[in-house]
């Protein structure tokens, strides 16, 4: 076929007639020659070739079927060349970077110009990415594996099957280069929302991503000798990306002044001109606050039932008990023990018992619902009550009851299903500490970033154990997406 006049008109200013002519004669050969850098179009490096192809795709789109034909040729190239090691390594890496970057770029174009078939071919070979592309990735600028990850991240669609991998990458485990941090965050940002309520908002998992990265970089600096300046230079752009999201349409419903406990704080730190301390400071705040988000499939299933507005009261109570048991198991993991020897029917055996007394403090009234599951695990625990009600105008707590056992050496667990504004939590912990109780943990099913930040700011040594970290608070001070008023739904009021 001859070059359509409309193609030449659209690429005016881009000297493409030579390659477009070759493309019209044999599109698969033309694509292959350009990717392998065998079609001379000036002294172009891998980025230059990728930019040229991307520019033609953006200019021409699907005019006379150009995008579709390019997609078909590129997908065929992937099928024929994946797993080949018979070319020079530099040439191989360059070709795959060019192909993957073109696919990634196409995701930003209109539906008719996206290289979906090629993306599908890349995704179908996901299991072999490390073995094949990893062998050609040598640095941030020669990284076909990284560009490949960016391409598949952009084409996740409604599929969340890669979520676990993106989360794992955020921890920067062995085998994940630090410069892949941005691809981990891109993957998280492009994931579809697990809960439709979070669609179009700055999701909690996106907020947690940089927190995990900060901890990962901090570990590399402290334990692996990574230069602090390199960690800052790599981590800084990730924080900036989340900061850009914070002010964008993607944050619909999120207050523009919102600063989450770690990421928002780090963004503010950078905006105040203290970017040099971002990685260490975020990681320090994470360690100091000791937030633990319990990850367990049974907890996730029960929390989903609690969130469902259609769950009846009996079913709500049953799932609340199940969540409480799993939360109690995790919260008591760090209790100290001392040795105890017992006589079995067969012989003497060494065992343990708790080293300190346990006090469970329920914040009324919703905290009452978590007492039974904790008492199932620690039946000899003492029980206290703190009565807190929230002024719905000021959103500040008012204390009307304080009845708690006194034992300065005891391990104290504050039980409240929701950590929202943090007002009740701060007030309760302050009261406990004023009465000599120092070993305090706060246990909740759902936490909002604002509440975590408030409690960590007032009592930085208090560990927080939560079933989930949700996205934000609304104007009324309720957690979003949350589950509504836990007390009302549990007690049917």
Beta strands, then each sheet from edge to edge (+ up, - down):
strand 1: 291-293
strand 2: 337-343
strand 3: 348-354
strand 4: 358-364
strand 5: 382-390
strand 6: 397-403
strand 7: 411-415
strand 8: 418-419
strand 9: 439-447
strand 10: 463-469
strand 11: 472-473
strand 12: 479-480
sheet 1: 1+ 10+ 9+ 7+ 4+ 5+ 6-
sheet 2: 1+ 10+ 9+ 8+
sheet 3: 2+ 3-
sheet 4: 11+ 12-
end
